[in-house]
Amino acid sequence: MTRRFVSITAEEVELLDDAALELQELARCCRVSPNWIAARVEAGVLQPIRGTSRSQWRFDSRTLVRVRRIVHLEQTWDADPQLAALTADLIEEVARLRRQLGQS
């Protein structure tokens, strides 16, 4: 498989941050099934940015990164979804704290 780099404009990044991904798109981007994502939403591991039903759910780019991280943790370490989510929370918190320290 050959990797191909694609440049993304600022407008496209804003679009992703504006809850642009539907369930099917998020699943496709993360190479998981929509049912995999739905199960984690129902378990409280993932939260849609908007919508109350599967057909209305919208996700942002931060959720995309989180899903990829959780998939990696579950597959690499055979972690259950709750443990993978807790680990992802800790990774995100460390990153936030590092950014905060960099701003001081």
N, C-alpha and C positions, 0 to 999 in steps of 0.2 A: 504494500500500500504506500503510495507516494503522498507525502504531506504537501499541501498547497496553502500558502498564506494569502489571506484576503485582507485588503485594507478596509476599514470601517470608518465612515464619516461620523462627525459629531452628531448629526441629525439621527443617524441610525442608532447610536448609543442612547440618545435621549428616548427614542422610541422603545427600546428594550426596558429602560428604567420606568417607562410609563405603563407597565403591566400589559405588554403587547403579546406575550406568549400564551396561547391556548394550551389546554391539556395535551392534545395530540402533538403540537409543536414541541412542547417541553419534553415529552416522552421521546420523540424522534431525536432531538438534540442530545439527549442523555443516553440514548440507546437502551431504554427500558420500555416496558409496556405502560400504557395509560393506567391499567389496573394496579401496577406497582406504585405509581405516583398516588393514585386514589387511596390505596391502602395506607400510605404514609400520611396523607392529609387527614384521613379518618382517625389515625392514631395520634394526631397532633404533632407529628414530626415535621411536616411541611404545612405552610399556610398560604393559600392563594391571596393575592393582593386585593382581588375583588371577586364577587360572585358567590352564590350560595349553592349552586348545583354544578355538577361536572361540566355541563355545557356552557355555563357562565363563568367558570373559573378563569382567571387571568394571573399570570406570573411575571415577575420582573427578572432582570439579569442576576440579581443577588440570589434569587431562588434557583436559577439555573446553575450557578456556581455551587450552591449548597447541595443540590441534588447530585451533581457530579462528585462532590466530596463524599456524600453519604454512600453512593454506589461504590466508590472506591474502597471505603472503609468496610462495607458489608462484604464485598468480594475478596479483598485482600486479607482481612483479618477474621472473616466469618463472623462478623459482629451482628447482633440482632439490631433491628431498626432503632430501638430506643437508645442503645449504647452508641451506635453510630451517630445519632442525632446529638447526644450529649457531647461526644468528642468534637463534632462539627461546631457546636455552641462554644466550646472551649477554644477551638482554633480561631473562630470569629472574634471572640472576646480578646484574645491575645493580640490579634491584628488591630483591633480598635484601640487597645491600650497603647500599642506601639505608635499608632498614628497620633494619639493624644500626646504622648511623650515628645514626639517629633515637632509638635506645634508649640510646645512650651519653650 
